[in-house]
Amino acid sequence: LADFQRLPPVARASVADGLAGAIDTVAARAAPEQAFLRYGWYAAALSAYGGHARTLIVEEDGEPTLALPLAGVGPALLRLATIPGSYWPYRSFPLATEAGDATLKAALGTLATTVNALRIGPVYDDDAAAMPLIAAARASGWAVLDRFVADSWLLDMAALQAEG
């Protein structure tokens, strides 16, 4: 076997109608701070805010490595999408920690045929999923717009509770 060259992983992307069960599979293999980005998180957001979901799923050698829920926004003709979620803490998606460049390239290739624009965020500057995808998009010549929101937010729960 030492004489055989190991080939790079084969990455395949597809878009499923609705929220895919693969979201939980990828979230379990994502960075710890993304462990909550599961099917239930996105389903709750869609239930609260409305919308119809699709899920971009990328697999490397048959194993799910990226699950990016999409919800259409604006006129359907414009093919605009956002990641569903409550506005805060952030709107990101699970990316397996072992996902490679093949996953990101496959995701971008499928996004290019699925949407004209995708809103990701708000996310932290070091988001374990959004930042690699954004870097790959920039490296591929995509236009990426970012907007500064804030350095941090503080919600004083005791003061809010005292106010009733």
C-alpha positions in Angstrom: 0.0 0.0 0.0 3.0 2.3 0.5 3.3 2.5 -3.3 -0.1 4.0 -3.8 -0.7 7.7 -3.7 -3.4 8.8 -1.3 -5.9 11.0 -3.2 -7.3 14.2 -1.7 -10.8 13.9 -0.3 -13.7 14.0 -2.7 -16.1 16.8 -1.6 -19.7 16.9 -2.9 -22.2 19.6 -2.2 -26.0 19.5 -2.5 -28.9 21.6 -1.4 -31.7 19.9 0.4 -35.2 21.3 0.8 -35.9 22.1 4.5 -33.5 21.7 7.4 -31.3 18.6 7.0 -30.6 16.2 9.8 -26.9 16.5 8.8 -26.9 19.8 10.7 -26.6 17.9 14.0 -24.0 15.6 12.6 -21.8 18.5 11.6 -22.5 20.4 14.8 -21.2 17.5 16.8 -17.9 17.7 14.9 -17.7 21.5 14.9 -15.8 23.8 17.2 -17.1 23.7 20.8 -18.5 27.2 20.6 -20.7 26.1 17.6 -22.1 23.0 19.4 -25.5 24.7 19.9 -25.9 25.3 16.1 -28.2 22.3 15.7 -31.4 21.5 13.9 -33.5 22.8 16.8 -31.7 26.2 16.8 -32.6 26.9 13.2 -36.1 25.3 13.5 -36.9 27.6 16.4 -35.8 30.6 14.5 -37.8 29.7 11.4 -40.9 29.1 13.7 -40.4 32.5 15.4 -39.5 34.6 12.4 -41.0 32.6 9.4 -39.3 31.6 6.2 -38.7 28.5 4.2 -35.4 26.7 4.7 -33.0 24.9 2.5 -29.7 23.4 3.7 -26.4 23.4 1.8 -24.6 20.2 2.8 -21.1 19.3 1.9 -19.6 15.9 2.4 -15.9 14.9 2.2 -15.6 11.2 1.3 -19.3 10.7 2.3 -19.0 12.3 5.8 -20.9 15.6 6.3 -18.4 18.4 7.0 -20.5 21.6 6.4 -24.2 22.3 7.0 -25.4 25.8 6.0 -29.1 26.5 6.5 -30.5 29.1 4.1 -33.7 31.1 4.2 -34.7 33.2 1.3 -35.2 36.9 1.8 -36.7 39.6 -0.5 -38.2 38.9 -3.9 -37.5 35.3 -5.0 -36.2 36.6 -8.4 -33.2 38.2 -6.7 -32.1 34.8 -5.1 -31.0 36.4 -1.8 -30.6 34.3 1.3 -29.6 34.5 4.9 -28.8 32.1 7.7 -31.8 31.7 9.9 -31.4 32.3 13.6 -32.2 34.8 16.3 -30.4 38.0 15.7 -28.1 37.6 18.7 -25.8 36.0 19.7 -25.0 35.3 16.0 -26.0 33.7 12.8 -23.4 31.2 11.8 -23.4 27.5 10.7 -21.6 24.4 11.7 -18.3 23.4 10.0 -16.5 20.2 11.1 -13.1 21.0 12.6 -11.5 18.5 10.1 -13.1 20.1 7.0 -10.6 21.0 4.4 -10.3 23.3 1.5 -12.3 20.8 -0.6 -15.3 21.4 1.6 -15.1 25.2 1.3 -14.6 25.1 -2.5 -17.6 22.7 -2.9 -19.7 25.0 -0.8 -18.8 28.0 -2.8 -19.4 26.3 -6.1 -22.9 25.3 -5.0 -23.7 28.6 -3.4 -22.8 30.3 -6.7 -25.5 28.4 -8.5 -28.0 28.6 -5.6 -28.0 32.3 -4.5 -26.8 35.7 -5.7 -26.1 36.9 -2.2 -25.8 35.3 1.2 -26.0 37.2 4.5 -23.9 35.6 7.2 -23.9 37.2 10.6 -23.6 38.8 12.8 -20.6 36.6 13.7 -17.5 37.1 15.8 -14.3 38.0 14.0 -12.9 34.6 14.8 -16.0 32.5 13.9 -14.8 29.0 13.2 -17.1 28.5 10.2 -17.7 31.9 8.7 -14.1 33.1 8.6 -12.7 30.2 6.6 -15.7 30.4 4.1 -15.2 34.1 3.8 -11.5 33.8 3.2 -12.1 31.1 0.6 -14.7 33.3 -1.1 -12.3 36.3 -1.2 -9.5 34.0 -2.6 -11.9 32.9 -5.3 -12.7 36.5 -6.4 -16.0 36.8 -4.6 -17.2 40.2 -3.4 -17.4 40.1 0.4 -18.9 43.0 2.3 -18.5 43.3 6.0 -19.9 45.7 8.5 -18.6 46.5 12.0 -21.3 46.2 14.6 -19.6 46.5 18.0 -16.7 45.4 20.1 -19.0 43.7 22.7 -22.4 43.8 24.2 -23.5 43.7 27.8 -27.0 42.9 28.9 -27.6 43.7 32.5 -30.1 41.0 33.5 -30.3 42.2 37.1 -31.3 45.7 36.1 -33.8 44.4 33.5 -35.3 42.1 36.1 -35.5 45.0 38.7 -37.4 47.0 36.1 -40.0 44.2 35.7 
